[in-house]
Amino acid sequence: MSVNASRSGAERSYPLPHAGPDARFTESLVTSLAAVLVGYGYPGVSTPADRVALESALAAFLYKPLEKDR
């Protein structure tokens, strides 16, 4: 099974190639995602550490890791 194939056999859309800054990845996006979590009954993202962790998790889902110089 390829890295981008799911168990259903469909190709995955994520993670995206990391091409540098993405204007769509904003504070508003993270705030909206935090609100969705609260709407589903999860605790609020109320500390800076939680917000940073949410941003990191979202970035890890959305983008492939940057390749390090060899």
mmJSON file of the N, C-alpha and C atoms, coordinates in Angstrom:
{"data_MODEL":{"atom_site":{
"group_PDB":["ATOM","ATOM","ATOM","ATOM","ATOM","ATOM","ATOM","ATOM","ATOM","ATOM","ATOM","ATOM","ATOM","ATOM","ATOM","ATOM","ATOM","ATOM","ATOM","ATOM","ATOM","ATOM","ATOM","ATOM","ATOM","ATOM","ATOM","ATOM","ATOM","ATOM","ATOM","ATOM","ATOM","ATOM","ATOM","ATOM","ATOM","ATOM","ATOM","ATOM","ATOM","ATOM","ATOM","ATOM","ATOM","ATOM","ATOM","ATOM","ATOM","ATOM","ATOM","ATOM","ATOM","ATOM","ATOM","ATOM","ATOM","ATOM","ATOM","ATOM","ATOM","ATOM","ATOM","ATOM","ATOM","ATOM","ATOM","ATOM","ATOM","ATOM","ATOM","ATOM","ATOM","ATOM","ATOM","ATOM","ATOM","ATOM","ATOM","ATOM","ATOM","ATOM","ATOM","ATOM","ATOM","ATOM","ATOM","ATOM","ATOM","ATOM","ATOM","ATOM","ATOM","ATOM","ATOM","ATOM","ATOM","ATOM","ATOM","ATOM","ATOM","ATOM","ATOM","ATOM","ATOM","ATOM","ATOM","ATOM","ATOM","ATOM","ATOM","ATOM","ATOM","ATOM","ATOM","ATOM","ATOM","ATOM","ATOM","ATOM","ATOM","ATOM","ATOM","ATOM","ATOM","ATOM","ATOM","ATOM","ATOM","ATOM","ATOM","ATOM","ATOM","ATOM","ATOM","ATOM","ATOM","ATOM","ATOM","ATOM","ATOM","ATOM","ATOM","ATOM","ATOM","ATOM","ATOM","ATOM","ATOM","ATOM","ATOM","ATOM","ATOM","ATOM","ATOM","ATOM","ATOM","ATOM","ATOM","ATOM","ATOM","ATOM","ATOM","ATOM","ATOM","ATOM","ATOM","ATOM","ATOM","ATOM","ATOM","ATOM","ATOM","ATOM","ATOM","ATOM","ATOM","ATOM","ATOM","ATOM","ATOM","ATOM","ATOM","ATOM","ATOM","ATOM","ATOM","ATOM","ATOM","ATOM","ATOM","ATOM","ATOM","ATOM","ATOM","ATOM","ATOM","ATOM","ATOM","ATOM","ATOM","ATOM","ATOM","ATOM","ATOM","ATOM","ATOM","ATOM","ATOM","ATOM"],
"id":[1,2,3,4,5,6,7,8,9,10,11,12,13,14,15,16,17,18,19,20,21,22,23,24,25,26,27,28,29,30,31,32,33,34,35,36,37,38,39,40,41,42,43,44,45,46,47,48,49,50,51,52,53,54,55,56,57,58,59,60,61,62,63,64,65,66,67,68,69,70,71,72,73,74,75,76,77,78,79,80,81,82,83,84,85,86,87,88,89,90,91,92,93,94,95,96,97,98,99,100,101,102,103,104,105,106,107,108,109,110,111,112,113,114,115,116,117,118,119,120,121,122,123,124,125,126,127,128,129,130,131,132,133,134,135,136,137,138,139,140,141,142,143,144,145,146,147,148,149,150,151,152,153,154,155,156,157,158,159,160,161,162,163,164,165,166,167,168,169,170,171,172,173,174,175,176,177,178,179,180,181,182,183,184,185,186,187,188,189,190,191,192,193,194,195,196,197,198,199,200,201,202,203,204,205,206,207,208,209,210],
"type_symbol":["N","C","C","N","C","C","N","C","C","N","C","C","N","C","C","N","C","C","N","C","C","N","C","C","N","C","C","N","C","C","N","C","C","N","C","C","N","C","C","N","C","C","N","C","C","N","C","C","N","C","C","N","C","C","N","C","C","N","C","C","N","C","C","N","C","C","N","C","C","N","C","C","N","C","C","N","C","C","N","C","C","N","C","C","N","C","C","N","C","C","N","C","C","N","C","C","N","C","C","N","C","C","N","C","C","N","C","C","N","C","C","N","C","C","N","C","C","N","C","C","N","C","C","N","C","C","N","C","C","N","C","C","N","C","C","N","C","C","N","C","C","N","C","C","N","C","C","N","C","C","N","C","C","N","C","C","N","C","C","N","C","C","N","C","C","N","C","C","N","C","C","N","C","C","N","C","C","N","C","C","N","C","C","N","C","C","N","C","C","N","C","C","N","C","C","N","C","C","N","C","C","N","C","C","N","C","C","N","C","C"],
"label_atom_id":["N","CA","C","N","CA","C","N","CA","C","N","CA","C","N","CA","C","N","CA","C","N","CA","C","N","CA","C","N","CA","C","N","CA","C","N","CA","C","N","CA","C","N","CA","C","N","CA","C","N","CA","C","N","CA","C","N","CA","C","N","CA","C","N","CA","C","N","CA","C","N","CA","C","N","CA","C","N","CA","C","N","CA","C","N","CA","C","N","CA","C","N","CA","C","N","CA","C","N","CA","C","N","CA","C","N","CA","C","N","CA","C","N","CA","C","N","CA","C","N","CA","C","N","CA","C","N","CA","C","N","CA","C","N","CA","C","N","CA","C","N","CA","C","N","CA","C","N","CA","C","N","CA","C","N","CA","C","N","CA","C","N","CA","C","N","CA","C","N","CA","C","N","CA","C","N","CA","C","N","CA","C","N","CA","C","N","CA","C","N","CA","C","N","CA","C","N","CA","C","N","CA","C","N","CA","C","N","CA","C","N","CA","C","N","CA","C","N","CA","C","N","CA","C","N","CA","C","N","CA","C","N","CA","C","N","CA","C","N","CA","C","N","CA","C"],
"label_alt_id":[null,null,null,null,null,null,null,null,null,null,null,null,null,null,null,null,null,null,null,null,null,null,null,null,null,null,null,null,null,null,null,null,null,null,null,null,null,null,null,null,null,null,null,null,null,null,null,null,null,null,null,null,null,null,null,null,null,null,null,null,null,null,null,null,null,null,null,null,null,null,null,null,null,null,null,null,null,null,null,null,null,null,null,null,null,null,null,null,null,null,null,null,null,null,null,null,null,null,null,null,null,null,null,null,null,null,null,null,null,null,null,null,null,null,null,null,null,null,null,null,null,null,null,null,null,null,null,null,null,null,null,null,null,null,null,null,null,null,null,null,null,null,null,null,null,null,null,null,null,null,null,null,null,null,null,null,null,null,null,null,null,null,null,null,null,null,null,null,null,null,null,null,null,null,null,null,null,null,null,null,null,null,null,null,null,null,null,null,null,null,null,null,null,null,null,null,null,null,null,null,null,null,null,null,null,null,null,null,null,null],
"label_comp_id":["MET","MET","MET","SER","SER","SER","VAL","VAL","VAL","ASN","ASN","ASN","ALA","ALA","ALA","SER","SER","SER","ARG","ARG","ARG","SER","SER","SER","GLY","GLY","GLY","ALA","ALA","ALA","GLU","GLU","GLU","ARG","ARG","ARG","SER","SER","SER","TYR","TYR","TYR","PRO","PRO","PRO","LEU","LEU","LEU","PRO","PRO","PRO","HIS","HIS","HIS","ALA","ALA","ALA","GLY","GLY","GLY","PRO","PRO","PRO","ASP","ASP","ASP","ALA","ALA","ALA","ARG","ARG","ARG","PHE","PHE","PHE","THR","THR","THR","GLU","GLU","GLU","SER","SER","SER","LEU","LEU","LEU","VAL","VAL","VAL","THR","THR","THR","SER","SER","SER","LEU","LEU","LEU","ALA","ALA","ALA","ALA","ALA","ALA","VAL","VAL","VAL","LEU","LEU","LEU","VAL","VAL","VAL","GLY","GLY","GLY","TYR","TYR","TYR","GLY","GLY","GLY","TYR","TYR","TYR","PRO","PRO","PRO","GLY","GLY","GLY","VAL","VAL","VAL","SER","SER","SER","THR","THR","THR","PRO","PRO","PRO","ALA","ALA","ALA","ASP","ASP","ASP","ARG","ARG","ARG","VAL","VAL","VAL","ALA","ALA","ALA","LEU","LEU","LEU","GLU","GLU","GLU","SER","SER","SER","ALA","ALA","ALA","LEU","LEU","LEU","ALA","ALA","ALA","ALA","ALA","ALA","PHE","PHE","PHE","LEU","LEU","LEU","TYR","TYR","TYR","LYS","LYS","LYS","PRO","PRO","PRO","LEU","LEU","LEU","GLU","GLU","GLU","LYS","LYS","LYS","ASP","ASP","ASP","ARG","ARG","ARG"],
"label_asym_id":["A","A","A","A","A","A","A","A","A","A","A","A","A","A","A","A","A","A","A","A","A","A","A","A","A","A","A","A","A","A","A","A","A","A","A","A","A","A","A","A","A","A","A","A","A","A","A","A","A","A","A","A","A","A","A","A","A","A","A","A","A","A","A","A","A","A","A","A","A","A","A","A","A","A","A","A","A","A","A","A","A","A","A","A","A","A","A","A","A","A","A","A","A","A","A","A","A","A","A","A","A","A","A","A","A","A","A","A","A","A","A","A","A","A","A","A","A","A","A","A","A","A","A","A","A","A","A","A","A","A","A","A","A","A","A","A","A","A","A","A","A","A","A","A","A","A","A","A","A","A","A","A","A","A","A","A","A","A","A","A","A","A","A","A","A","A","A","A","A","A","A","A","A","A","A","A","A","A","A","A","A","A","A","A","A","A","A","A","A","A","A","A","A","A","A","A","A","A","A","A","A","A","A","A","A","A","A","A","A","A"],
"label_entity_id":["1","1","1","1","1","1","1","1","1","1","1","1","1","1","1","1","1","1","1","1","1","1","1","1","1","1","1","1","1","1","1","1","1","1","1","1","1","1","1","1","1","1","1","1","1","1","1","1","1","1","1","1","1","1","1","1","1","1","1","1","1","1","1","1","1","1","1","1","1","1","1","1","1","1","1","1","1","1","1","1","1","1","1","1","1","1","1","1","1","1","1","1","1","1","1","1","1","1","1","1","1","1","1","1","1","1","1","1","1","1","1","1","1","1","1","1","1","1","1","1","1","1","1","1","1","1","1","1","1","1","1","1","1","1","1","1","1","1","1","1","1","1","1","1","1","1","1","1","1","1","1","1","1","1","1","1","1","1","1","1","1","1","1","1","1","1","1","1","1","1","1","1","1","1","1","1","1","1","1","1","1","1","1","1","1","1","1","1","1","1","1","1","1","1","1","1","1","1","1","1","1","1","1","1","1","1","1","1","1","1"],
"label_seq_id":[1,1,1,2,2,2,3,3,3,4,4,4,5,5,5,6,6,6,7,7,7,8,8,8,9,9,9,10,10,10,11,11,11,12,12,12,13,13,13,14,14,14,15,15,15,16,16,16,17,17,17,18,18,18,19,19,19,20,20,20,21,21,21,22,22,22,23,23,23,24,24,24,25,25,25,26,26,26,27,27,27,28,28,28,29,29,29,30,30,30,31,31,31,32,32,32,33,33,33,34,34,34,35,35,35,36,36,36,37,37,37,38,38,38,39,39,39,40,40,40,41,41,41,42,42,42,43,43,43,44,44,44,45,45,45,46,46,46,47,47,47,48,48,48,49,49,49,50,50,50,51,51,51,52,52,52,53,53,53,54,54,54,55,55,55,56,56,56,57,57,57,58,58,58,59,59,59,60,60,60,61,61,61,62,62,62,63,63,63,64,64,64,65,65,65,66,66,66,67,67,67,68,68,68,69,69,69,70,70,70],
"pdbx_PDB_ins_code":[null,null,null,null,null,null,null,null,null,null,null,null,null,null,null,null,null,null,null,null,null,null,null,null,null,null,null,null,null,null,null,null,null,null,null,null,null,null,null,null,null,null,null,null,null,null,null,null,null,null,null,null,null,null,null,null,null,null,null,null,null,null,null,null,null,null,null,null,null,null,null,null,null,null,null,null,null,null,null,null,null,null,null,null,null,null,null,null,null,null,null,null,null,null,null,null,null,null,null,null,null,null,null,null,null,null,null,null,null,null,null,null,null,null,null,null,null,null,null,null,null,null,null,null,null,null,null,null,null,null,null,null,null,null,null,null,null,null,null,null,null,null,null,null,null,null,null,null,null,null,null,null,null,null,null,null,null,null,null,null,null,null,null,null,null,null,null,null,null,null,null,null,null,null,null,null,null,null,null,null,null,null,null,null,null,null,null,null,null,null,null,null,null,null,null,null,null,null,null,null,null,null,null,null,null,null,null,null,null,null],
"Cartn_x":[0.856,0.0,0.898,0.617,1.444,1.201,2.122,2.03,0.756,0.332,-0.836,-2.135,-2.119,-3.342,-3.911,-5.213,-5.86,-6.308,-6.887,-7.378,-8.458,-9.181,-10.224,-9.644,-8.335,-7.703,-7.686,-8.382,-8.416,-7.133,-6.67,-5.489,-5.829,-4.907,-5.085,-4.819,-5.483,-5.266,-4.215,-4.007,-3.062,-2.034,-0.846,-0.349,0.01,-0.064,0.286,1.792,2.328,3.74,3.956,5.04,5.341,6.089,5.416,6.007,6.298,6.461,6.728,5.48,5.499,4.352,3.055,1.981,0.671,-0.287,-0.793,-1.67,-2.962,-3.306,-4.536,-4.342,-3.095,-2.811,-2.695,-3.824,-3.913,-4.339,-4.232,-4.747,-6.24,-6.933,-8.37,-8.701,-7.899,-8.104,-7.972,-6.924,-6.697,-7.821,-8.242,-9.339,-10.635,-10.89,-12.093,-12.056,-10.904,-10.771,-10.972,-10.416,-10.608,-12.094,-12.82,-14.254,-15.027,-14.62,-15.271,-15.08,-13.882,-13.631,-14.538,-14.66,-15.539,-16.98,-17.391,-18.742,-19.053,-18.022,-18.195,-17.975,-17.847,-17.777,-16.385,-15.359,-13.997,-13.714,-12.769,-12.427,-11.866,-12.007,-11.504,-9.987,-9.486,-8.044,-7.721,-7.447,-7.406,-6.013,-5.016,-3.662,-2.79,-1.763,-0.853,-0.227,0.098,0.703,-0.267,-1.551,-2.546,-2.703,-2.676,-2.821,-1.636,-0.435,0.757,0.677,0.219,0.093,-0.938,-2.057,-3.075,-2.518,-1.813,-1.198,-0.218,0.592,1.584,0.911,-0.131,-0.837,-1.511,-2.094,-2.738,-1.71,-0.59,0.473,1.003,1.155,1.643,0.664,-0.637,-1.643,-1.637,-1.542,-1.685,-0.484,0.718,1.924,2.927,3.574,4.685,5.826,6.634,7.777,8.751,9.378,10.416,11.591,12.162,13.35,14.56,15.348,16.557,17.667,18.518,19.686,20.581,21.158,22.026,23.456],
"Cartn_y":[-1.172,0.0,1.23,2.188,3.391,4.261,5.173,6.058,6.896,7.282,8.142,7.389,6.07,5.297,4.946,5.055,4.693,3.243,2.762,1.384,1.16,2.235,2.098,2.079,2.372,2.378,3.753,4.709,6.056,6.804,7.623,8.435,9.533,9.794,10.835,12.211,13.209,14.596,15.273,14.737,15.316,14.274,14.68,16.043,16.67,17.994,18.781,18.988,19.196,19.557,20.875,20.977,22.194,23.146,24.21,25.132,26.494,26.542,27.818,28.362,29.636,30.231,30.049,29.77,29.556,30.575,31.482,32.549,32.019,30.764,30.197,29.747,29.511,29.036,30.268,30.658,31.9,31.654,32.705,32.655,32.356,32.909,32.694,31.22,30.553,29.125,28.328,28.612,27.885,28.189,29.457,29.841,29.133,29.052,28.362,26.879,26.259,24.84,24.631,25.508,25.421,25.526,26.409,26.563,25.304,24.664,23.407,22.351,22.257,21.289,21.558,22.83,23.197,22.83,23.06,22.727,21.239,20.42,18.968,18.492,19.442,19.082,18.944,19.264,19.212,20.498,20.449,21.667,22.74,23.982,25.101,25.095,25.72,25.891,27.232,27.186,28.422,28.851,28.021,28.411,28.56,29.399,29.522,28.185,27.354,26.052,25.162,25.186,24.402,24.925,26.248,26.841,26.465,26.522,26.138,24.668,23.826,22.393,22.154,22.902,22.755,23.212,24.337,24.814,23.784,23.203,22.211,20.96,20.5,19.305,19.555,20.745,21.077,21.159,21.8,21.906,20.522,19.646,18.287,17.507,17.74,17.077,17.647,18.976,19.636,19.499,19.567,19.7,18.581,18.18,17.236,17.94,17.214,17.845,18.462,19.54,20.132,19.168,19.036,18.179,18.964,18.336,18.991,18.876,19.908,19.867,18.714,18.077,16.927,17.321],
"Cartn_z":[0.0,0.0,0.0,-0.88,-0.938,0.29,0.535,1.69,1.634,0.439,0.296,0.068,0.152,-0.021,1.352,1.472,2.726,2.655,3.719,3.728,2.68,2.324,1.315,-0.094,-0.212,-1.51,-2.165,-1.555,-2.12,-1.782,-2.7,-2.458,-1.456,-0.558,0.447,-0.157,0.382,-0.024,0.845,2.038,2.996,3.381,3.71,3.864,2.522,2.507,1.323,1.276,0.083,0.009,0.76,1.448,2.214,1.295,0.87,-0.096,0.522,1.819,2.474,3.135,3.482,4.18,3.388,4.102,3.498,4.11,3.296,3.781,4.4,4.104,4.681,6.117,6.529,7.885,8.783,9.362,10.119,11.558,12.365,13.736,13.715,12.728,12.606,12.352,11.543,11.285,12.573,13.334,14.587,15.583,15.653,16.544,16.141,14.846,14.365,14.709,14.529,14.871,16.369,17.182,18.636,18.978,18.295,18.534,18.139,17.057,16.651,17.737,18.279,19.348,20.55,20.939,22.056,21.724,20.492,20.06,20.16,20.077,20.21,21.638,22.563,23.973,24.546,23.766,24.284,25.056,26.002,26.746,25.812,26.234,25.45,25.366,24.336,24.148,24.812,26.116,26.89,27.335,27.112,27.509,26.266,26.346,25.203,24.8,25.779,25.466,24.686,25.045,24.301,22.88,22.724,21.393,20.501,21.062,20.3,19.908,20.826,20.528,19.425,19.458,18.414,17.068,17.043,15.807,15.251,16.124,15.691,15.136,15.811,15.351,14.0,13.844,12.58,11.456,11.716,10.705,10.336,11.324,11.053,10.182,10.367,9.537,8.12,8.018,6.725,5.803,6.367,5.542,5.772,4.702,4.804,5.53,6.272,6.951,5.947,6.352,5.524,5.451,4.272,4.142,4.619,5.463,5.973,4.941,4.925,4.033,4.454,3.481,3.79,3.843],
"occupancy":[1.0,1.0,1.0,1.0,1.0,1.0,1.0,1.0,1.0,1.0,1.0,1.0,1.0,1.0,1.0,1.0,1.0,1.0,1.0,1.0,1.0,1.0,1.0,1.0,1.0,1.0,1.0,1.0,1.0,1.0,1.0,1.0,1.0,1.0,1.0,1.0,1.0,1.0,1.0,1.0,1.0,1.0,1.0,1.0,1.0,1.0,1.0,1.0,1.0,1.0,1.0,1.0,1.0,1.0,1.0,1.0,1.0,1.0,1.0,1.0,1.0,1.0,1.0,1.0,1.0,1.0,1.0,1.0,1.0,1.0,1.0,1.0,1.0,1.0,1.0,1.0,1.0,1.0,1.0,1.0,1.0,1.0,1.0,1.0,1.0,1.0,1.0,1.0,1.0,1.0,1.0,1.0,1.0,1.0,1.0,1.0,1.0,1.0,1.0,1.0,1.0,1.0,1.0,1.0,1.0,1.0,1.0,1.0,1.0,1.0,1.0,1.0,1.0,1.0,1.0,1.0,1.0,1.0,1.0,1.0,1.0,1.0,1.0,1.0,1.0,1.0,1.0,1.0,1.0,1.0,1.0,1.0,1.0,1.0,1.0,1.0,1.0,1.0,1.0,1.0,1.0,1.0,1.0,1.0,1.0,1.0,1.0,1.0,1.0,1.0,1.0,1.0,1.0,1.0,1.0,1.0,1.0,1.0,1.0,1.0,1.0,1.0,1.0,1.0,1.0,1.0,1.0,1.0,1.0,1.0,1.0,1.0,1.0,1.0,1.0,1.0,1.0,1.0,1.0,1.0,1.0,1.0,1.0,1.0,1.0,1.0,1.0,1.0,1.0,1.0,1.0,1.0,1.0,1.0,1.0,1.0,1.0,1.0,1.0,1.0,1.0,1.0,1.0,1.0,1.0,1.0,1.0,1.0,1.0,1.0],
"B_iso_or_equiv":[0.0,0.0,0.0,0.0,0.0,0.0,0.0,0.0,0.0,0.0,0.0,0.0,0.0,0.0,0.0,0.0,0.0,0.0,0.0,0.0,0.0,0.0,0.0,0.0,0.0,0.0,0.0,0.0,0.0,0.0,0.0,0.0,0.0,0.0,0.0,0.0,0.0,0.0,0.0,0.0,0.0,0.0,0.0,0.0,0.0,0.0,0.0,0.0,0.0,0.0,0.0,0.0,0.0,0.0,0.0,0.0,0.0,0.0,0.0,0.0,0.0,0.0,0.0,0.0,0.0,0.0,0.0,0.0,0.0,0.0,0.0,0.0,0.0,0.0,0.0,0.0,0.0,0.0,0.0,0.0,0.0,0.0,0.0,0.0,0.0,0.0,0.0,0.0,0.0,0.0,0.0,0.0,0.0,0.0,0.0,0.0,0.0,0.0,0.0,0.0,0.0,0.0,0.0,0.0,0.0,0.0,0.0,0.0,0.0,0.0,0.0,0.0,0.0,0.0,0.0,0.0,0.0,0.0,0.0,0.0,0.0,0.0,0.0,0.0,0.0,0.0,0.0,0.0,0.0,0.0,0.0,0.0,0.0,0.0,0.0,0.0,0.0,0.0,0.0,0.0,0.0,0.0,0.0,0.0,0.0,0.0,0.0,0.0,0.0,0.0,0.0,0.0,0.0,0.0,0.0,0.0,0.0,0.0,0.0,0.0,0.0,0.0,0.0,0.0,0.0,0.0,0.0,0.0,0.0,0.0,0.0,0.0,0.0,0.0,0.0,0.0,0.0,0.0,0.0,0.0,0.0,0.0,0.0,0.0,0.0,0.0,0.0,0.0,0.0,0.0,0.0,0.0,0.0,0.0,0.0,0.0,0.0,0.0,0.0,0.0,0.0,0.0,0.0,0.0,0.0,0.0,0.0,0.0,0.0,0.0],
"pdbx_formal_charge":[null,null,null,null,null,null,null,null,null,null,null,null,null,null,null,null,null,null,null,null,null,null,null,null,null,null,null,null,null,null,null,null,null,null,null,null,null,null,null,null,null,null,null,null,null,null,null,null,null,null,null,null,null,null,null,null,null,null,null,null,null,null,null,null,null,null,null,null,null,null,null,null,null,null,null,null,null,null,null,null,null,null,null,null,null,null,null,null,null,null,null,null,null,null,null,null,null,null,null,null,null,null,null,null,null,null,null,null,null,null,null,null,null,null,null,null,null,null,null,null,null,null,null,null,null,null,null,null,null,null,null,null,null,null,null,null,null,null,null,null,null,null,null,null,null,null,null,null,null,null,null,null,null,null,null,null,null,null,null,null,null,null,null,null,null,null,null,null,null,null,null,null,null,null,null,null,null,null,null,null,null,null,null,null,null,null,null,null,null,null,null,null,null,null,null,null,null,null,null,null,null,null,null,null,null,null,null,null,null,null],
"auth_seq_id":[1,1,1,2,2,2,3,3,3,4,4,4,5,5,5,6,6,6,7,7,7,8,8,8,9,9,9,10,10,10,11,11,11,12,12,12,13,13,13,14,14,14,15,15,15,16,16,16,17,17,17,18,18,18,19,19,19,20,20,20,21,21,21,22,22,22,23,23,23,24,24,24,25,25,25,26,26,26,27,27,27,28,28,28,29,29,29,30,30,30,31,31,31,32,32,32,33,33,33,34,34,34,35,35,35,36,36,36,37,37,37,38,38,38,39,39,39,40,40,40,41,41,41,42,42,42,43,43,43,44,44,44,45,45,45,46,46,46,47,47,47,48,48,48,49,49,49,50,50,50,51,51,51,52,52,52,53,53,53,54,54,54,55,55,55,56,56,56,57,57,57,58,58,58,59,59,59,60,60,60,61,61,61,62,62,62,63,63,63,64,64,64,65,65,65,66,66,66,67,67,67,68,68,68,69,69,69,70,70,70],
"auth_comp_id":["MET","MET","MET","SER","SER","SER","VAL","VAL","VAL","ASN","ASN","ASN","ALA","ALA","ALA","SER","SER","SER","ARG","ARG","ARG","SER","SER","SER","GLY","GLY","GLY","ALA","ALA","ALA","GLU","GLU","GLU","ARG","ARG","ARG","SER","SER","SER","TYR","TYR","TYR","PRO","PRO","PRO","LEU","LEU","LEU","PRO","PRO","PRO","HIS","HIS","HIS","ALA","ALA","ALA","GLY","GLY","GLY","PRO","PRO","PRO","ASP","ASP","ASP","ALA","ALA","ALA","ARG","ARG","ARG","PHE","PHE","PHE","THR","THR","THR","GLU","GLU","GLU","SER","SER","SER","LEU","LEU","LEU","VAL","VAL","VAL","THR","THR","THR","SER","SER","SER","LEU","LEU","LEU","ALA","ALA","ALA","ALA","ALA","ALA","VAL","VAL","VAL","LEU","LEU","LEU","VAL","VAL","VAL","GLY","GLY","GLY","TYR","TYR","TYR","GLY","GLY","GLY","TYR","TYR","TYR","PRO","PRO","PRO","GLY","GLY","GLY","VAL","VAL","VAL","SER","SER","SER","THR","THR","THR","PRO","PRO","PRO","ALA","ALA","ALA","ASP","ASP","ASP","ARG","ARG","ARG","VAL","VAL","VAL","ALA","ALA","ALA","LEU","LEU","LEU","GLU","GLU","GLU","SER","SER","SER","ALA","ALA","ALA","LEU","LEU","LEU","ALA","ALA","ALA","ALA","ALA","ALA","PHE","PHE","PHE","LEU","LEU","LEU","TYR","TYR","TYR","LYS","LYS","LYS","PRO","PRO","PRO","LEU","LEU","LEU","GLU","GLU","GLU","LYS","LYS","LYS","ASP","ASP","ASP","ARG","ARG","ARG"],
"auth_asym_id":["A","A","A","A","A","A","A","A","A","A","A","A","A","A","A","A","A","A","A","A","A","A","A","A","A","A","A","A","A","A","A","A","A","A","A","A","A","A","A","A","A","A","A","A","A","A","A","A","A","A","A","A","A","A","A","A","A","A","A","A","A","A","A","A","A","A","A","A","A","A","A","A","A","A","A","A","A","A","A","A","A","A","A","A","A","A","A","A","A","A","A","A","A","A","A","A","A","A","A","A","A","A","A","A","A","A","A","A","A","A","A","A","A","A","A","A","A","A","A","A","A","A","A","A","A","A","A","A","A","A","A","A","A","A","A","A","A","A","A","A","A","A","A","A","A","A","A","A","A","A","A","A","A","A","A","A","A","A","A","A","A","A","A","A","A","A","A","A","A","A","A","A","A","A","A","A","A","A","A","A","A","A","A","A","A","A","A","A","A","A","A","A","A","A","A","A","A","A","A","A","A","A","A","A","A","A","A","A","A","A"],
"auth_atom_id":["N","CA","C","N","CA","C","N","CA","C","N","CA","C","N","CA","C","N","CA","C","N","CA","C","N","CA","C","N","CA","C","N","CA","C","N","CA","C","N","CA","C","N","CA","C","N","CA","C","N","CA","C","N","CA","C","N","CA","C","N","CA","C","N","CA","C","N","CA","C","N","CA","C","N","CA","C","N","CA","C","N","CA","C","N","CA","C","N","CA","C","N","CA","C","N","CA","C","N","CA","C","N","CA","C","N","CA","C","N","CA","C","N","CA","C","N","CA","C","N","CA","C","N","CA","C","N","CA","C","N","CA","C","N","CA","C","N","CA","C","N","CA","C","N","CA","C","N","CA","C","N","CA","C","N","CA","C","N","CA","C","N","CA","C","N","CA","C","N","CA","C","N","CA","C","N","CA","C","N","CA","C","N","CA","C","N","CA","C","N","CA","C","N","CA","C","N","CA","C","N","CA","C","N","CA","C","N","CA","C","N","CA","C","N","CA","C","N","CA","C","N","CA","C","N","CA","C","N","CA","C","N","CA","C","N","CA","C","N","CA","C","N","CA","C"],
"pdbx_PDB_model_num":[1,1,1,1,1,1,1,1,1,1,1,1,1,1,1,1,1,1,1,1,1,1,1,1,1,1,1,1,1,1,1,1,1,1,1,1,1,1,1,1,1,1,1,1,1,1,1,1,1,1,1,1,1,1,1,1,1,1,1,1,1,1,1,1,1,1,1,1,1,1,1,1,1,1,1,1,1,1,1,1,1,1,1,1,1,1,1,1,1,1,1,1,1,1,1,1,1,1,1,1,1,1,1,1,1,1,1,1,1,1,1,1,1,1,1,1,1,1,1,1,1,1,1,1,1,1,1,1,1,1,1,1,1,1,1,1,1,1,1,1,1,1,1,1,1,1,1,1,1,1,1,1,1,1,1,1,1,1,1,1,1,1,1,1,1,1,1,1,1,1,1,1,1,1,1,1,1,1,1,1,1,1,1,1,1,1,1,1,1,1,1,1,1,1,1,1,1,1,1,1,1,1,1,1,1,1,1,1,1,1]
}}}
